[in-house]
């Protein structure tokens, strides 16, 4: 990792910045505190907006007394405000939420788009508080990442350090949202960074713990969901949980794959990005008149399913529990897909928990009615399916297992939870590797399936690889002079430049050998005729991964490094040997760091 020049700073600041691990840890403390309070602020902001429309902090509490017109007015007006905020601050249709963070990690060298601040705070609070069927976790994660990115950039961190700090912000956001410090750490490592090295792990743990302490001091140390103690009644329940896991995987896959066509359909139907969320909000409000449970986050409905206290009634008509849950499942799925595809800012983590609980309650009710002596009540299945469908939708089974465990503080459910999460994830992955976070990235052609190795190699700058100077000749120089410079340099490569000193092309032995046969050409041919003008280069701001990927598909041995502000101004030349030597040394070093 590299540290920017600090010669103009005070000595103690220079010393601190040179203590890389200590410096990042201190910044992780700041990030943990700030992100913890930011998470709480967003949570309260959503409640304030809900209070404005419904008189209650959640839509569920006001469901029985809310005037019918609020269902239509609130999401429509909220959609108008969200549309204005989105177009104003993200005019190019930039990605938001966790997808936006992942895109910025790949394309912007971990510099998160600062304009997300408006959409992830004001936009999300207005959207979710006004009834959009989305969750608060995605915006909270994006907010934590944005805060970390800004702090890291102002502190002069390298890209590799900046990625670690973003992991700190993400972990703090998840920990504060769910009161789940361990799962917050794992989410940052598994979903955002794909890196488990000790140097990465320690600052993230510190930030997650601090954010959890802050959240508990403000809202209390309680599990996110209160559930009774469930048990595995019989070993025959394991096959039932496996079947349910497969169903969760199918629902998650359909949920993921419905996003892109719905976005395209809505974009064609309502081209105006400012008006699209309002139109979608009105449609969700119409659904809410018939199925109020689809409005907003819906965690209260999830808890009712876990506690088996669902009242299966719609529009004053009592329904069989199975029919009621099936209607809720279909309605909530449509509402979530419309909200996300229609331009409302918000997360898909909470909706995945809701859909999972509904699938589980539906399956559990049927299973318990068939074999009451060998199965738990539907609440247990709802709890397990919460994790299974969310694990499949996020493609992050380890994180979700821990989140469900920490959210419920119930260890007895772990065995069925583990098997259901694993089966659900495998089923969904059989239809593709995209998650609710990455499907939009794939649609835009942004590579998402980078491995753990690629994720940190991407953060190693080209400037960390030793490059050599390169001899140069004018494009007007005679062939004889070109031969002399080539031979004298001993580098196997000569740069041909124009009158301004900018590169015209490169001459290697392969380019030169056809001109060596006839000495009579020495005073006739000029260097510009010999030069290979089709030269692949890397910029000084590119990463080691950029260089490796080029050399993986090309056969040449050397590659010029050019200036960011002038792609024809050559700063030096990298050899294939230097690039791959650095690559392998870093792999060994990183592996040793993981074993420490």
N, C-alpha and C positions, 0 to 999 in steps of 0.2 A: 504494500500500500504506500502511497505517496502523500506527502504533506506539502501544501503550497508554501512558497517562500514567505517567511515571516520576519525578514530582516528589519522591516519598518515598525515592528511592534515592540512592546515592552519586553524585557528579558524574561519575566516570569510567564508571560503569555506564550512566548516562543518555547520555553521549556515545557509548558503544559501541553502545547500542541504537538510537541515531539514525543510525548508519552502517549503513544497511539491508543493503547487499550484503556488507560486511565481517562484519556480525553473523551473517548466514545462512551465510556461508562457514565461519566459526569453528564454528558449530553443526554444519555438514556434516562437519567434521573429527571432532567428537565422535561423531556418528552413524555415520560410516564405521568408526571404531575399535570402538565398542560393537556395532554390527550384525555386523561381521566376526567378533568373538569369539562372539557369540550364535549365528551360523550354524555355527561349528565346534562349539560346545557341543551343539547339536541333532544334528549329524552324529554326534558321539561318543556321545551318549545313545542314539541308535538302535542303534549298534553294541554298546553295553553291554547293552541289552535282548536283542538277538539272541544275544550271548555267553551270557547267562543261560539262554536256552532251548536253544540248539544247541551251545554250546561253541565257536562260531566267530563272527567278526564279521559274516559274511553267511550267509544261508540257503543260498546256492548251494554254498558250501564244505562244508557239513555234509550235503548232499543224499543222498550215498551211504551215510552211516553213521548217520543220525538214526533213532531208534526211531519206529515208526509212530504211537505214541500222542502224541508231541510235536506232530505235525501237527494233531491234534484239540484237545489241551489248550491249547497256546500261544495260538492265535487266539481260542479260546472264553474263556479267562481274561482275555486282553487286551481282548476285547470287553466283558466285565463291568466291568472297570476304566474303560474308555473311556466306557461308558454312564453310569456314576456321575459321572465328571468332567464330561461334557457336560451332564447334567441339573442338576448342582450349580452350574455356572458360567454356563451358557447356558440357563436354564430356559424361556425363551420361544422356543426354537428359532432363535435368532439365527444368522446366516450366519457361516461361518468361512473361513479361508484367503484366497486372492486374491479370491474372490467377496465375502467379508465386508469386505475392504478397499475394494473398488469400491463396495459399498453404503454404507459409512460416508463415503466421499468425496462421495457424492451426498446422503445423507440426514442426516448428522451433522456436516456442515461440516468434514470431514477430521479429525474426532476419532474415532480407531479405538477400538472397544469394548475396554476394558482387560481384560475377563474372558477375551478370547481368549488372553491370556498362558498360562493354565492348559491350554487345549485345544491350543494350537500348540506347547507345549513338552512337558509330561508326556503329554498325550493322544496327540500325534503320535509321540513316541518309543515309547510303549507299543504303539500300533497297528502301526506299520511294523516295529518290532523283533519283534513277536509274529507277524508273517506277513501282515498285511493288505496287499493288492496295490495299494499306493499309493506315491507318491514323497515325497521330503523337501523339494522346492523350494517347493511351495505354502505349507506351514507356515513355511518359512524366510522367504519374502517377507512373510507376515503378521506374523511376529515382527519383521522389520526395520521394517515400517510402524508397528507398535505402539510400538516403541522410539522411533522418530522423532516420532510423535504425542505421546507423553508428554513427551519432551524439549522439543518445540516449545511445548506448552501451558504447561509450567513456565517457559519462557523468555519467555512473553508474546507469541508471534508472532501476527500477523494470519492470517486464514484463507488468504490467498494465499501467504504465506510458509510456512505450515504444510504446504500442498500440495507446495511445492518440497522441504521437508525430508523429507516422506514419500517422495517420489521418490528422495531420497538413500538412505534406508533400504532401499528396494526394490532399487535398483541395487547397493548393497553386499551385500545378501543373495544376489542372483543371481551376482554376481561371485565371492563367497566359495564358493558352492556348486559352481560349474562351472569356476572358475579362468578366467573370461571377463569381464574388465573392460569391454571395449567393448560386448559384448552386454548386460551388466548395465545400462549407461547407456541403451541403445536400448530395452530392455524397459521401463524406468521411463517413458521418454518416449512410446513407442508404445502400451503396454498400459494403464498406470496414469494418466498425466497428459494424454496427447494434446497435448503442448505442447513446441515445439522452440525457444523463445526463448532468447537467449544468457543472460539473467538466470537462467533455469531450468537451462540446460545446465551451466554452470560448476560450481556446488556439487555437482551429481550426479556429474560426472566425478571430482571430488576424493574424494567418499565411496567411489565404486567402486574407485578406485585404491588407497586406503588399505585397504579390506577385502580386496582381492586380495593386497596385500603381506602382510597378517596371515595369510591362508590359506596363502600359499606358504611363509611362515616356519615354519608348523606341520606342513604335510603335504607340502611340496615343490612345486617348479615343474614339474609334469607335466601333459600334456593329460589330460582326464577319461577319454578312451578312446585306447588305443594301436592304431593301424591302419597297415597297410602303405600304400605310396604307390600310389594308383590313378590310372589315366589314362583318357581318352576314347579307346577303341580305334578307333572309326570314327564318321564323321558319322551313320551309320545307327543309332547308339545313341541319338541325340537323340529320334527318334520313340518309341523304346522307353521312354526316361525320361519322355516326355510321357504315354504310356499308363499307366505306373506312377504318375505323379503324379495322374492322374484316378482310379485305383483307390484311392490314399491319400485323396483327397478324399471318395470315397464311403464308405470305412471311417470316416473322421473324422466325417462327417455322421451315419452310423448310430450311432456312439459317442455323439455329443452328444445326439441325439434319443432315445436309449434311457434317458437319465438320469431324466427326469421320470416316465414311466410306471413305471419300476422303483421309484422313491421312493414313488409312490402305492400300488403293489402291496404293497411291504414294510410301509408304514404301516397298510394294512388287514389284512395278514396277522399282523403283530406290533405292535399299538398301543402297547405299553409301550416307551418310548424308552430305558429303562435296559437292557432285555433284548434289544432289536433287534440291537445290534452283536454280542452274544455268539452269537445264533442265526446271524447271517451269518458270523461267524468260524468256527463249527462247519462250515457248508456249504463255506467256502473250504478248511478243513482236509481235508474229504473229497475235494475236488478235488485238493488237494496230494498226497494219497496216490497218485493216479493220474498227476498231472502236476505234479511238484515245482517245475518252472520258474515256476509262477504265483505262488509265495509271495514276499511282500515286494517290494522295489524291482525286483530282477532285472537290475541293470546288468551283472553278470557274464555273464548269458546274452546280453545285447546285445553285449558285447565278443567273446564267442565267435562270434556271427554275423558281426561285422565282420572277424574274423580267419579266418573260414571253418574253424573247428575244432569245429563242432557234431557231437555224437555222437547220431544219431537213434535213441534207445532209450527206451522207456517200459515200466515193469513188467518189465524184463528181456527185452523183445522188441525186436529190431532192426526198424526201419521204413524205408521209402524216405524220403529227406530231404523231398520234397514233402509226403508224408502227415504226417510229423512236424511240419513247420512249420505246416501247416493246423490240426492239433490244438492246437498251442501258441497260435496266433492266436485260435482260438475260445475256448479255455480261459482265456487271459489277459484277453480282452475281458469275458467273463462275470465273472471274479474282480474286475476293476477296477470294473465297473459295480455289482456287489453291494457291494463295499467302500465306494465313494463314496456310494451311495444308502442303504446300511444304517446310516450314522451314524459310520463310522470317520473321524477327522480325518487328513488327508493330502493330498498334491498329485496333480494329474493330468498334470503336465509329464513326469515320469519315465515313467509308463505310456504316454503318447503316443509317447515315444522308443522304448519297447519294442515297441509295436504297429507302429510304422513300420518298425523294423528287421526284424520278422517278415514284414510284407508285402513289403518289399524283397528279403529273402533268398528268399522263396517265388517272387516274380516273377523274380528274377535267376537262380535255379536253372533255372526253365523256359526262360527266354530263352537262357541259356548252353548248355543241352542242345540247343536248336533250332539255334543258330548260334554255335558256340564260337569261330569265327575272327573274328567281328565284335562280340563282346561281352566285357566284363570278367566276372570271377567274381562269384558272388552277394554277396560281401562289399561290393563297390562299390555294388551296388543297395541293400543293407541300409543303408549309410551315407547315401545320398541320400534313401531313403525315411524314415529317421529324421527328417530335416529336413522332408520334404514333409508327412508326416502330422501332425507337431507344428505346423508352420506353419498347416495347415488347422484343426486343433483349437483352436489359440490365436487364430486370425485375426490373426497377427502375422508375416508372411513375412520382413520385413527383420530382425527380432530373431532369428528362428530360423536364417536363413542365417548370420548372424554367430556365433551360438552354436555351430553345427555346425563352422564354420570354426575358431573358437578352441578348441573341444573336441578337434579332431583335428589341428590345425596342418597341414592338407593343402589347399593352394591348387588343386591339379589337379582337384579334384572340384567346383569352384565353378560351372562352366558347367552341368553336368547338375543340380546342386543348385538353381541359380536357376530353371531352366525347370520342374523338378518342383515346387518350392515354389509357384511362380506358378500352375501348372495346378491343383494340389491345392487351393489357397486359393480359386480361382475356382469350382471344382466345388462345394466345400462352401458357399460363399456363395450359390450358385444355389438352395440348399435353405433359406437363411435366414442372417441375420447373426450369430446366436448363436455364442458360443465355449464351451469347457468352463468358462470363468469366468463367463460372463454368462447361460447358459441358466437357471440357478436364479433369477437376478434378474428375467428376463423372466417366469418363472412366477409370481413374487410381485408383478408389476406395477411393478417399479422400472425407470425409464427408463435404458437403457444406451448408446444410440446417440447420445450427445451428441458434438458435433464439437469440434475444437480450440478454436474460438472460445467455445463454450458452457462448456467446462471451466474457463476462467479468468474468464469473466463471472460464473459462478456464485460465484466467490470474492470478487467486489467487493461490499462491504456497502452497504445502503441509506443508511447514515450518510455515505457518500462523495458522495452526490448532494445538492446544495443544496435544502433544502425551505423553504417559507415558513410564517409563522404564519397562523392562520386565525381570522377573527372569529367570535364566538359570541353566541348569544342563548338565553334560557331558552325551554323548550318552552311556557311559559305566556304569553310575550310576545305582544302584539297584532300583527296583520298590519302596522299602520302602523310600529311599531318595527322589525319585521323588514325592511321596505322601506328604512328609514333606515340600518340597519346594513349591509345589502347594498350600498346605493349608496355609503356612506361608506368601506367597506373597499376597493373597487376591485379586489377579488380574483376577482369572479365566483363566489364560493362563501361560504356561511355555515354554520357548525356549529350545530345545535340541540342543547342539552344539558338533562339533567334536573336535579333539585335537588342532586345530588351532583357535578355538573360533568361527568358522563359523556355521551358522544354518544348522542343519540336518532336523529339522521339528519342529512342534508345538504340544503341548499337551493341550487340553481343557478337560472339564469335560466329554464331549461326547466321547473323546478318552480314558479317564481313567476309566470310570465306569465299563466297562466289566472286568477290572482287579481287582476290589475291592471285589469280592465275596470270593475268596480263599486266605487267609492270607499266605498260604504256598508259594505263588508265589513271596512274597516280596523279597526273597533273590535269586530268580531264574531268573526272568524277568528283563531285563535292559531297560533303558529309550529309547534307539534307537529302540526297538521293539514296544513300545507304540506310539511313535511319528507319527503324520500325516505328511507325506512327500510331499503331494500335497497341497502346501501353495501358495495362491495368495498374492502378495505383491505390494506395490507401492514404486517407487523410490523417493529419497529426492528431485529430480528435477521435479517430476510430479505435476499436478495441482489438485485443489479441484474437478474439473470436472472428472478427471481420477478416483478418489476415489469414487465419487458418482455413476459413471457408473458401476463400479465393484460391489458395494453394491446393486445397483438396480437389478442386475441379480443373486446375490448370497445371501445365507441365514445366513452366519456366522456373528458374532457380533464384531470380532476384526480382525485387519489386520496389519501385520508388515510393517514398513518403512525400506527400505534397502538402502545402500550406492550406489551411481551411479557407483563407480569404482569396487564394489564387491556385486553382487546381493544376496550373502549369509551372508553378514555382517549386522546384524539388529541394527538399531539405536534406535528404540523404537516401540511402538505399538499404533495404532489408534483404538478407539472404534467407533462403528456405531453411538452411541449417540453424540460423539464429532464432527464427520464429519457432520452429519445432523443438529446439533445445530449451527455450524459455518455457514453452508449453509443458514439456515433460517435467522440468524442474518444479514448476508451480503445482503440477498434479501431485508430485511427491511431497512437497511442502504442505499442501492442503491436507493430504492424507495423514501426515504426521500430526497436523493440528487437530484433526478429528480424534486421534488416538490419545491425545494428552489428557 
